[in-house]
Amino acid sequence: MLEKDPQISAPNQVILDALDTVRDLLGMDVSYISEAHEDGVEFQHVSSDTPHAIVQPGERRNLNEMYCGYIAKGDLPPMITDTEDYPVVKGLRFTQDARIRSLISVPISRSDGSLYGMFCCFSQTPKPSLNQRDLKVVSMFARLASKSMNAFLDKTEERRLAAEQVQQIIDTDQIDTLLQPIVLLHDCTPVAVEALSRFNGCLNGNPLKWFDLAAQANMAGELEIAAINKALVHLPDLPDDIYMTLNAGPATICDPRLLDILTHDLSGRVVLELTEHHIIEDLPQLTDALHRLRARGIRIAIDDLGAGYSGLSTVLGLSAQLLKLDRNLVSNIHNDTAKQSLAQAMVHFAKQTNATIVAEGIEKIEEHDTLRALGVTMGQGFLYARPTQAQTQIKQLHAGRIDAHTVPRAS
């Protein structure tokens, strides 16, 4: 049977409404949709006026017991007013078990034109009044059910293929970790690195596309946890005074598997970034998960502040230690008084909540100077260093420099 999926709208009610309507209009005892397999037929959806009908959802029958195969091949007409007139139908086991005397059965196709199964209705009494108009009615409702069902099946297939791609990336270890330094704005000293994931394979390694694909496959947690595992391999190699920030959505933060990774021995060296682009569907659950992480010494950051769904009241409820200003707010802030006012308000908010502001996406010295003047403590962006392969960035940090850029120094 088609199951309801949290990301895909299952068409169960549309299909059942169609089956109920056909059965009522034609005065039939049972109507159903079946799915054809190589060796048999499975009943997917059933409408019946009796609670103990011979046909039940999930039941399978051998193909040689059913009349559907004959009709699909064109060896029998789609409408039979009395099965006594058709020895082949009369002799079938399903006809005998269900005591079928009249029926209408039309094929249902998949989106690619292949046969899915049949839209059928039958009665335990002969119905000599059935006519071509009734057949057209059944065909119309069959098309309606087919359209809804195929939309579901296509989405389900897309999800299956997406899950295969994501699982392959995880299983074959095609996740690379890049590190981008976070610096103090007053002297550009590196204090942390953000771990960023890049993926081999198709989609040109675009991380956003891969995480979108994982979300489509309901595997965002699996991919994020795999990326976190890969990044943590490099944590011991970082200078002792450098901590690492890791990205995770609300669902991953609430995943018990994350606690298995972020153990007590990482205390003080890891910050978990919660992006505001994810909708927080269960704030109490998320708050509880964050409390457990803090108990292990893991600090919390709100990523892309000002770009997502949650307001300051939600941010306040999460009690984050770091607040990362979204790059769109930072871009050309030196020429935009509205952005400056908003950033200044964020700085005030951070002071009132004992949090630290980190500005993301700084690319110009003018942005750096403006943010520093507004009281922003830390920054991250191409002005200081681009994301670099983990081991390369670690060597540069141990050498007392970051990337190959000449960073601004306080005068």
C-alpha positions as CSV (number, residue, x, y, z in Angstrom):
1,M,0.0,0.0,0.0
2,L,1.1,3.6,-0.5
3,E,2.3,4.8,2.9
4,K,2.2,8.4,4.1
5,D,5.6,10.0,4.0
6,P,6.4,13.2,5.9
7,Q,8.0,14.7,2.8
8,I,5.6,13.3,0.2
9,S,1.9,13.8,0.2
10,A,0.5,10.3,-0.1
11,P,-2.7,10.1,-2.3
12,N,-4.5,7.6,-0.2
13,Q,-7.6,9.8,0.5
14,V,-7.9,10.8,-3.2
15,I,-7.8,7.2,-4.3
16,L,-10.2,6.0,-1.6
17,D,-12.6,8.8,-2.5
18,A,-12.5,7.7,-6.2
19,L,-13.1,4.0,-5.2
20,D,-16.0,4.9,-2.9
21,T,-17.6,7.1,-5.5
22,V,-17.4,4.5,-8.3
23,R,-18.8,1.8,-6.0
24,D,-21.7,4.0,-4.9
25,L,-22.5,5.2,-8.4
26,L,-22.6,1.8,-9.9
27,G,-24.1,-0.1,-6.9
28,M,-21.1,-2.4,-6.7
29,D,-20.0,-4.4,-3.6
30,V,-16.3,-3.8,-3.9
31,S,-13.9,-1.6,-5.7
32,Y,-10.1,-1.7,-5.6
33,I,-6.8,-0.8,-7.1
34,S,-4.3,-3.6,-7.6
35,E,-0.6,-3.6,-8.4
36,A,0.6,-6.1,-11.0
37,H,3.8,-8.1,-10.3
38,E,5.5,-10.7,-12.4
39,D,4.0,-13.6,-10.5
40,G,0.8,-12.1,-9.1
41,V,-1.4,-9.2,-8.1
42,E,-1.4,-7.2,-4.8
43,F,-4.4,-5.3,-3.6
44,Q,-3.3,-1.8,-2.7
45,H,-6.6,0.1,-2.0
46,V,-10.0,-1.3,-1.3
47,S,-13.5,0.1,-0.8
48,S,-16.2,-2.3,0.4
49,D,-19.5,-2.0,2.1
50,T,-18.7,-4.9,4.4
51,P,-16.0,-5.0,7.0
52,H,-14.9,-8.5,6.2
53,A,-14.7,-8.3,2.4
54,I,-12.9,-11.0,0.5
55,V,-10.5,-8.4,-0.8
56,Q,-8.1,-6.8,1.8
57,P,-5.4,-4.2,1.3
58,G,-2.0,-5.9,1.2
59,E,-3.4,-9.3,0.1
60,R,-1.7,-11.0,-2.8
61,R,-3.1,-13.4,-5.4
62,N,-1.5,-15.5,-8.0
63,L,-1.9,-14.1,-11.5
64,N,-3.6,-17.2,-12.8
65,E,-6.4,-16.8,-10.2
66,M,-7.3,-13.3,-11.5
67,Y,-9.3,-12.0,-14.5
68,C,-7.2,-8.7,-14.5
69,G,-4.4,-10.2,-16.6
70,Y,-6.9,-11.3,-19.3
71,I,-8.4,-7.8,-19.4
72,A,-5.1,-6.0,-19.5
73,K,-4.0,-8.1,-22.5
74,G,-7.3,-7.5,-24.2
75,D,-8.4,-11.1,-24.1
76,L,-11.5,-10.2,-22.1
77,P,-13.7,-7.0,-22.3
78,P,-13.2,-4.5,-19.5
79,M,-16.9,-4.7,-18.6
80,I,-18.8,-7.9,-17.9
81,T,-22.4,-7.8,-16.9
82,D,-22.6,-11.5,-15.9
83,T,-19.6,-13.7,-15.4
84,E,-21.8,-16.8,-16.2
85,D,-21.5,-15.7,-19.8
86,Y,-17.6,-16.0,-19.7
87,P,-16.4,-19.5,-18.8
88,V,-12.8,-18.3,-18.4
89,V,-13.9,-15.7,-15.8
90,K,-16.4,-18.1,-14.1
91,G,-13.7,-20.7,-13.6
92,L,-11.1,-18.4,-12.0
93,R,-10.5,-19.0,-8.3
94,F,-10.9,-15.3,-7.4
95,T,-14.2,-15.1,-9.2
96,Q,-15.4,-18.1,-7.1
97,D,-14.0,-16.9,-3.8
98,A,-15.5,-13.5,-4.1
99,R,-18.6,-14.8,-5.8
100,I,-18.3,-12.2,-8.6
101,R,-21.1,-11.9,-11.1
102,S,-20.4,-8.6,-12.7
103,L,-17.4,-6.3,-13.0
104,I,-15.6,-3.4,-14.6
105,S,-11.8,-3.4,-14.7
106,V,-9.6,-0.8,-16.5
107,P,-5.8,-0.8,-16.6
108,I,-3.7,1.9,-14.8
109,S,-0.4,3.0,-16.2
110,R,2.7,4.4,-14.6
111,S,4.1,7.7,-15.7
112,D,6.4,5.9,-18.2
113,G,3.5,4.1,-19.8
114,S,4.1,0.7,-18.3
115,L,1.3,-1.1,-16.6
116,Y,0.9,-0.5,-12.9
117,G,-2.2,-2.5,-12.2
118,M,-6.0,-2.3,-12.5
119,F,-8.8,-0.1,-11.2
120,C,-11.7,-2.6,-10.6
121,C,-15.1,-2.8,-9.2
122,F,-17.4,-5.9,-8.9
123,S,-20.8,-7.0,-7.7
124,Q,-22.0,-10.4,-6.4
125,T,-25.1,-10.0,-8.5
126,P,-25.4,-9.7,-12.3
127,K,-25.8,-6.2,-13.6
128,P,-27.3,-6.3,-17.1
129,S,-27.8,-2.5,-16.9
130,L,-24.1,-1.7,-17.1
131,N,-23.3,0.2,-20.2
132,Q,-20.5,2.1,-22.0
133,R,-21.3,5.2,-20.0
134,D,-20.6,3.3,-16.8
135,L,-17.3,2.1,-18.3
136,K,-16.4,5.7,-19.1
137,V,-17.2,6.8,-15.5
138,V,-14.9,4.1,-14.2
139,S,-12.2,5.0,-16.7
140,M,-12.4,8.7,-15.6
141,F,-12.0,7.9,-11.9
142,A,-9.2,5.5,-12.8
143,R,-7.4,8.3,-14.5
144,L,-7.9,10.6,-11.5
145,A,-6.6,8.0,-9.1
146,S,-3.7,7.2,-11.5
147,K,-2.6,10.8,-11.7
148,S,-2.5,11.2,-7.9
149,M,-0.9,7.9,-7.4
150,N,1.8,8.5,-10.1
151,A,2.7,11.8,-8.5
152,F,3.4,9.9,-5.3
153,L,5.2,7.1,-7.0
154,D,7.4,9.5,-9.0
155,K,8.3,11.4,-5.8
156,T,9.0,8.1,-4.1
157,E,11.3,7.0,-6.9
158,E,13.1,10.4,-6.8
159,R,13.6,9.9,-3.1
160,R,15.0,6.4,-3.6
161,L,17.5,7.5,-6.2
162,A,18.5,10.5,-4.1
163,A,19.0,8.1,-1.1
164,E,21.2,5.9,-3.2
165,Q,23.4,8.8,-4.3
166,V,23.8,10.1,-0.8
167,Q,24.5,6.7,0.7
168,Q,27.2,6.1,-2.0
169,I,28.9,9.4,-1.1
170,I,28.9,8.2,2.6
171,D,29.9,4.6,1.9
172,T,32.8,5.5,-0.5
173,D,34.1,8.3,1.7
174,Q,33.7,11.0,-0.9
175,I,33.5,13.8,1.7
176,D,36.4,16.3,1.9
177,T,36.8,18.7,4.8
178,L,37.9,22.3,4.2
179,L,38.7,24.7,7.0
180,Q,38.2,28.4,7.1
181,P,39.7,30.5,9.9
182,I,37.7,32.7,12.2
183,V,39.7,35.7,13.5
184,L,39.6,38.4,16.1
185,L,38.8,41.6,14.3
186,H,41.1,43.8,16.5
187,D,44.3,42.0,15.3
188,C,43.2,39.2,12.9
189,T,44.5,36.5,15.1
190,P,42.9,33.1,14.3
191,V,40.9,31.7,17.2
192,A,38.8,29.0,15.4
193,V,38.1,27.2,12.1
194,E,34.8,26.4,10.6
195,A,34.7,22.9,9.1
196,L,33.1,23.0,5.6
197,S,32.3,19.9,3.5
198,R,32.8,19.4,-0.1
199,F,31.6,16.3,-2.0
200,N,33.1,14.4,-4.9
201,G,30.9,12.8,-7.6
202,C,28.2,14.6,-9.5
203,L,26.5,17.9,-8.7
204,N,30.0,19.4,-9.1
205,G,30.7,18.9,-5.4
206,N,28.2,21.7,-4.6
207,P,27.6,21.2,-0.8
208,L,24.2,23.0,-0.8
209,K,22.9,20.7,-3.6
210,W,24.2,17.6,-1.8
211,F,22.5,18.6,1.5
212,D,19.3,19.5,-0.4
213,L,19.5,16.0,-2.0
214,A,20.0,14.4,1.4
215,A,17.0,16.3,2.7
216,Q,14.9,15.1,-0.2
217,A,15.9,11.5,0.6
218,N,15.2,12.1,4.3
219,M,18.9,11.5,4.9
220,A,20.1,15.0,6.0
221,G,21.0,13.6,9.4
222,E,23.1,10.8,7.9
223,L,25.0,13.1,5.7
224,E,25.6,15.8,8.3
225,I,26.8,13.2,10.9
226,A,29.1,11.7,8.3
227,A,30.5,15.2,7.5
228,I,31.0,15.9,11.2
229,N,32.8,12.6,11.7
230,K,35.1,13.4,8.8
231,A,35.8,16.9,10.2
232,L,36.6,15.8,13.7
233,V,39.4,13.6,12.4
234,H,41.4,16.9,12.0
235,L,40.6,18.3,15.4
236,P,43.6,16.8,17.2
237,D,46.0,18.3,14.6
238,L,44.8,21.9,15.2
239,P,46.8,24.2,17.5
240,D,45.7,23.8,21.0
241,D,44.2,27.3,21.2
242,I,42.1,26.8,18.0
243,Y,38.6,25.4,18.3
244,M,36.4,24.0,15.5
245,T,32.9,24.9,14.5
246,L,30.6,22.3,12.9
247,N,27.3,22.7,11.1
248,A,24.1,20.8,11.9
249,G,20.4,21.3,11.3
250,P,17.8,21.0,14.1
251,A,16.9,17.4,13.2
252,T,20.6,16.3,13.4
253,I,21.1,18.1,16.7
254,C,18.2,16.1,18.1
255,D,19.5,12.9,16.7
256,P,20.9,10.6,19.5
257,R,23.8,9.6,17.2
258,L,25.2,13.1,17.5
259,L,25.8,12.6,21.3
260,D,27.8,9.4,20.4
261,I,30.2,11.6,18.4
262,L,30.4,14.7,20.5
263,T,31.9,13.1,23.6
264,H,33.1,14.8,26.8
265,D,36.8,14.8,25.7
266,L,35.9,17.4,23.0
267,S,34.8,19.8,25.7
268,G,35.9,23.4,24.9
269,R,37.2,22.6,21.5
270,V,33.9,22.3,19.5
271,V,31.1,24.7,18.6
272,L,28.0,23.4,17.0
273,E,26.5,25.8,14.5
274,L,22.7,25.7,14.1
275,T,21.7,27.4,10.8
276,E,18.6,29.6,10.8
277,H,17.7,28.5,7.4
278,H,16.2,25.3,8.9
279,I,12.7,25.6,10.2
280,I,12.6,24.7,13.9
281,E,9.6,22.5,14.2
282,D,9.9,21.3,17.8
283,L,11.6,24.0,19.9
284,P,11.3,22.2,23.3
285,Q,12.9,19.1,21.8
286,L,15.7,21.2,20.3
287,T,16.3,23.0,23.5
288,D,16.5,19.8,25.4
289,A,19.0,18.4,22.9
290,L,21.2,21.6,23.2
291,H,21.1,21.3,27.0
292,R,22.6,17.8,26.7
293,L,25.3,19.0,24.4
294,R,26.2,21.9,26.7
295,A,26.5,19.4,29.5
296,R,29.3,17.9,27.5
297,G,31.1,21.2,27.1
298,I,29.9,21.8,23.5
299,R,29.2,25.4,22.8
300,I,26.3,26.5,20.5
301,A,26.3,29.0,17.7
302,I,23.4,30.4,15.6
303,D,24.6,30.5,12.0
304,D,23.3,33.0,9.4
305,L,21.6,35.2,12.0
306,G,19.1,37.5,10.3
307,A,18.6,35.3,7.2
308,G,16.3,32.5,8.5
309,Y,12.9,31.8,10.0
310,S,13.5,32.4,13.7
311,G,13.2,35.7,15.5
312,L,15.3,37.0,18.3
313,S,12.9,35.4,20.9
314,T,13.7,32.0,19.4
315,V,17.4,32.8,19.4
316,L,17.1,33.9,23.0
317,G,15.5,30.6,23.9
318,L,18.4,28.7,22.4
319,S,21.0,30.4,24.7
320,A,23.7,30.4,22.0
321,Q,27.2,31.5,23.0
322,L,28.0,32.6,19.5
323,L,25.9,34.5,17.0
324,K,27.0,34.6,13.4
325,L,25.8,37.5,11.3
326,D,24.6,36.4,7.8
327,R,26.9,37.4,4.9
328,N,24.1,39.3,3.2
329,L,24.0,41.6,6.2
330,V,27.8,42.0,6.2
331,S,28.2,42.7,2.5
332,N,28.9,46.4,1.8
333,I,27.8,47.2,5.4
334,H,30.1,50.3,5.2
335,N,27.8,51.8,2.7
336,D,24.5,50.9,4.3
337,T,23.3,52.7,7.4
338,A,20.3,50.3,7.8
339,K,22.7,47.3,7.9
340,Q,24.9,49.1,10.4
341,S,21.9,49.8,12.7
342,L,20.8,46.2,12.5
343,A,24.4,44.9,13.2
344,Q,24.7,47.4,16.2
345,A,21.4,46.0,17.5
346,M,22.7,42.5,17.2
347,V,25.9,43.5,19.1
348,H,23.7,45.0,21.9
349,F,21.6,41.8,22.0
350,A,24.8,39.7,22.2
351,K,26.1,41.7,25.1
352,Q,22.8,41.4,27.0
353,T,22.8,37.6,26.5
354,N,26.6,37.0,27.1
355,A,27.1,35.9,23.5
356,T,29.8,36.7,21.0
357,I,29.2,38.1,17.5
358,V,31.0,36.6,14.5
359,A,30.5,38.4,11.2
360,E,30.6,36.0,8.1
361,G,31.5,36.8,4.5
362,I,33.9,39.7,5.1
363,E,35.6,40.4,1.8
364,K,36.6,44.1,2.0
365,I,38.8,46.0,4.5
366,E,36.0,48.6,4.7
367,E,33.6,46.0,5.9
368,H,36.2,44.9,8.5
369,D,36.7,48.4,9.8
370,T,33.0,49.1,10.0
371,L,32.2,45.9,11.8
372,R,35.0,46.4,14.3
373,A,33.8,50.0,14.9
374,L,30.3,48.6,15.6
375,G,31.7,46.3,18.3
376,V,31.7,43.0,16.4
377,T,34.3,40.8,18.0
378,M,35.2,38.2,15.4
379,G,35.0,37.8,11.7
380,Q,35.3,35.2,8.9
381,G,35.6,35.7,5.2
382,F,37.8,35.8,2.1
383,L,39.5,38.9,3.3
384,Y,41.4,36.8,5.8
385,A,41.4,33.3,4.3
386,R,39.4,31.1,1.9
387,P,38.3,27.6,2.8
388,T,41.3,25.4,2.3
389,Q,42.0,21.7,2.5
390,A,42.2,20.7,6.1
391,Q,45.8,19.6,6.4
392,T,47.0,22.6,4.4
393,Q,45.1,25.0,6.6
394,I,46.4,23.3,9.7
395,K,50.0,23.6,8.6
396,Q,49.5,27.3,8.0
397,L,47.9,27.8,11.4
398,H,50.9,26.1,13.1
399,A,53.2,28.3,11.0
400,G,51.4,31.4,12.4
401,R,49.7,32.4,9.2
402,I,46.4,31.8,7.5
403,D,45.9,31.1,3.8
404,A,48.2,33.1,1.5
405,H,46.5,36.4,2.0
406,T,48.0,39.5,3.6
407,V,45.4,40.2,6.4
408,P,44.8,43.7,7.8
409,R,46.5,44.5,11.0
410,A,45.5,47.0,13.6
411,S,47.5,50.2,13.3
